[in-house]
Amino acid sequence: METRLHSSLCAACPQGPTGCCASPPGVDWADIGRIVSRGGAEWLLGEIAAGNLRPGPRGLLLRRVPNEGASAGTWPTECVYHGPHGCTIDPDRRAATCNYYLCEEAFLAGGENQGDPAALEARETHAALVSLYGQWDLELQEAVEARWSAGPPWDEPFLVWVGEAWRRMVQRDRRRWKALR
């Protein structure tokens, strides 16, 4: 959960100055649980009220805003949280994907160094994180749908419930998680 992967290529992204933030991921159920477990329920509610986050089928969706840095052929919108120096929110409040995603170009940037142990470890960690968070997202989605068939209330008690359900899953999968470190 604490993992953040970084690549020097991100500073000179081949996709342009907005990079991945042109098409931000959602804040999925496991992300919501992690954010709440770190004291972020009030932040989430504030961002929902501000319109920066909105309920979606798999959690919350990030608002996209006009991409002021866009030129011909680049994405016309970007994540509301993208600033001149990257993400403007604390990593504890970001979707996990934003903390651990590395594009294929970043993985391949090493050229002949693709066998570099650090690059290989990053790929393995990335794959394991995708699998683990995907499992938690699906489990939480099923639990939310079972408990709130007409849709969740998006209030503090609901967020606390998601946070507690997420913590139970993390505790259950602790051994698998430690193997990722």
N, C-alpha and C positions, 0 to 999 in steps of 0.2 A: 504494500500500500504506500510505502514511502518512496518507491522507486520513481526516479525521473531520469529519462535518457536524454542526452544532448549530443548534438553533432555540430562540428564547426561549420558544416555546410549550411546549416540553418541561417547563419548570418549573411550568407550570399545565396539564398534560396533560388534554385533554377526556375521556380514557379512564379517569381516576382516578389516584391516587397511584402506582400500580404501572406504568401506561402500557404500553409495549411489553414490559416484563419479565414481564408476566402470561403471555405465550406466547413464551418465548425461542427464538431460532433454534438450530439445531444448530451444532456446531463442525465445519464441513465440511472436506473434504480440503485445500483451499487454505488454510483457516485453520490447520489443523494444520501444514502446511508452513511458513507464515509464522511461527507461534509457535515452532516448532523452530528455524527459522533465526535467531531472536532469542534463542536460549539457553533456550527453554522446555520442552525435552523432559522434564527432571526434574520441572518443575512439572506438566506433563500427567500423567505417571506417578503423581505424588503425589495429584492430584485424581481420577484413576481409582481408585486404592487407597482413597481416602476416600469414594468413592461419589458424588462431585459430578459426575463425567463418566462416561458408560458407552458402550461401543461400540454403534454403530447402523449401519444400512445405508449411510449416506453420510458416516461419520466418527464423531463423538462426539455424544451427546445430553446436554443439561444437566439436572440434577436439579431438580425443582420442589418447593418447600416450601410449607407453609401460609402464606397471605397474611394476616399479622396485621392489616394495615390495611384489609382488605376489609370492605365494608359490603354490605348487601342490593343485589343487582343487579350487583356487581362480581366480578371473577375471584377464585375461592377459593384459587388457588395463584400462586406467582411464582417467578422464577428464583432459584436458591440464592445467586447472587451479588448480588442486589438488596438494597441497604441503604437506610437512611433518606434518604440524599442521592444515590441512584442506584447505579451499578455500583461494586462494591467491589474489582474487580480492575483492574490496569493495562491501558491500551488495547492494549499489545503482547501481552496474553494473551487478549483478547476475540475473539469471532468478528468477522470483518470487518463483517458486517451490523450488529452493535452499534455499530460506529464510523461507518458511513456511512448508516444508515437514517434517513429522515425520512418520517413519515406524510403522507398527502395533506392532512390538516388543517394541518400545518406548512407545506407548500408553498403552501396557499391562505390562510394567515394574513395575508398582506400585503394582502388585499382589492384595493383599486384599485392597489396597488403590485406586482401580480403580474408586471408587465413589468420590475420592478426587475432590473438586470443581475446582482446577487448571487444573487437567487432563481433566475433563469434558469440561471446558471452552476451552482448547486447541483443543479438538476434534471438538467442535462446530465452533470455529474460522477457523480451517483447512477446514472443509466442506464448510463453507460460502465463504472462499477465493477461493477454487477450483471452486465453482459455478460461482462466480463473474468474475474471470479471464477467465474461460472457455467461458462465454458469450461474454466478450470483445474480446477474440481471434477470435471467430467465426464472430463477426461483422466486425472486422478489416480485416479478411481474405476475406470476401465478398466484402468489399470496395476496397481492393487492387486488387482483381481479376476483379472487374468491371472497374476499372480505368486503369489497366495495364494488359490487357488480355494476352499479350506475356511475362509477367513477369516484375517485378519491376526493375528499373535501379540501385538500391543500391548505390545511391549517396546522398550527403547532402540534396538537396531539397526533395528527397523522404523520407529520415529519418525525416526531419522537418515536412513533411505532416503527417507521422504516429504519431509523437509526438503530433501534434495539434489535430488529430482525436481522439487519446487516451484521451487527456485532456478534450475534449468535452464529451466523454462518462463518464469520472469520474465526471465531473460537473453534468451531467444528473442523475447519480446514487448516488449522494452525500448522500441522506437520507439513502439509503440502506447501504452504506458504514459506515456511522456513527453508525448504528445499530450493526455493527460488533465490534466496539471498546469497 
